[in-house]
């Protein structure tokens, strides 16, 4: 979907209001197997960082695009994105603030998605997780179970994480941009993003992760405030400023897409290796 920008200044709404064919499947089913070749690095692509302006109108939905192929270059470039706005008033104690945010999301009726949901999907994992994974929105099974990334996509994601010694039970928190299921699993509408994504921003602020892994086109375009294709966003390290600290952001394909396009799984494995290398460099 093409990002619609405010005619006056070009700012987006999110600024304002938020892996048998190639052999890599075995790697994900057998954690600890040696990683494949080094990650290809791509030329930097992306917009200039722009400061958020919550007062402006929501960004329009971005049209679906086919993932493109990345071209290797000499180095990975770190791309600053923006400083997050201060979260809304929350309890000072982190545990109280987390509980209050969970209650707020559970009871949210800020947009029309509340009318068709079975329950909201706040996320799974520890609020003290080292990594934060961000997806798009709940699907049918997520809506029923109240957890993100379940079913075949969830099993694949769990295998991916296990292959790099990560799990949603311990050191990864998994959340979505949107907390309620859109009808028919369609892309969230601009106004739904504008009303719901601040919850994700507050989760990021409270977790303060060492790494953010963004899964899928929609989530990447929303969090990074861009309409760039996912093939041009992956293979490089972006950056998000959280409470004055720069947190690395790595983009990869959504597990559901990998189930449909298994030839792309090698690229997703490379993305995981990039995320690990950035984490080690920062540790």
Secondary structure, 3 states (H helix, E strand, C coil): CCCCCCCCCCCCCCCCCCCCCCCHHHHHHCCCCCCCCCCCCECCCCCCCCCCCCCCCCCCCCCCCCCCCCCECCCCCEEEEEECCCCCCCCCCHHHHHHHHHHHHHCCCCCHHHHCCCCCCCCECCCCCCEEEEECCCCHHHHHHCCCCCHHHHHHHHHHHHHCCCCCCCCEEEEECCCCCCHHHCCCCHHHHHHHHHHHHHHHHHHCCCEEEEECHHHHHHHCCCCCCHHHHCCCEEEEEECCEEEEEEEECCHHHHHHCHHHHHHHHHHHHHHHHHHHHHC
